[in-house]
């Protein structure tokens, strides 16, 4: 559960990074931030869901 919350915080910070890099017109940075947002967001949501449904370890 703690790992899911930490990765959720990383995903939220990556979301802010997407906005910041679009304002700076840095598309490579925005793409990297979006990829980080997608990966960490998916992992955090699935980890938190797994702890609530009782599946997994």
C-alpha positions in Angstrom: 0.0 0.0 0.0 2.8 2.4 0.8 4.5 1.7 -2.5 1.3 2.5 -4.3 1.0 5.8 -2.5 4.6 6.7 -3.2 4.2 5.9 -6.9 1.0 7.9 -7.0 2.9 10.9 -5.7 5.5 10.5 -8.4 2.7 10.3 -11.0 1.2 13.5 -9.7 4.5 15.3 -9.9 5.0 14.0 -13.4 1.6 15.5 -14.3 2.9 18.9 -13.1 6.0 18.2 -15.2 3.9 17.7 -18.3 2.3 21.1 -17.9 5.5 22.9 -17.1 7.3 21.4 -20.1 4.4 22.3 -22.5 4.6 25.9 -21.2 8.4 25.9 -22.0 7.6 24.3 -25.4 9.9 21.4 -24.6 8.2 18.6 -26.4 10.8 16.0 -25.6 10.5 16.8 -21.9 6.8 16.7 -22.1 6.8 13.3 -23.8 9.1 11.9 -21.1 6.9 13.4 -18.4 3.8 11.9 -20.0 5.5 8.5 -20.3 6.5 8.7 -16.6 2.9 9.8 -15.7 1.4 6.9 -17.6 3.7 4.2 -16.2 3.8 5.3 -12.6 0.0 6.2 -12.6 -0.9 2.8 -13.9 1.4 1.0 -11.5 0.0 3.0 -8.5 -3.6 2.5 -9.4 -3.2 -1.3 -9.9 -1.1 -1.6 -6.7 -3.8 0.2 -4.6 -6.6 -1.8 -6.3 -4.8 -5.0 -5.6 -4.5 -4.2 -1.9 -8.2 -3.5 -1.7 -9.4 -6.5 -3.6 -7.1 -8.9 -1.8 -5.4 -10.3 -4.9 -1.7 -10.7 -5.0 0.6 -10.9 -2.0 
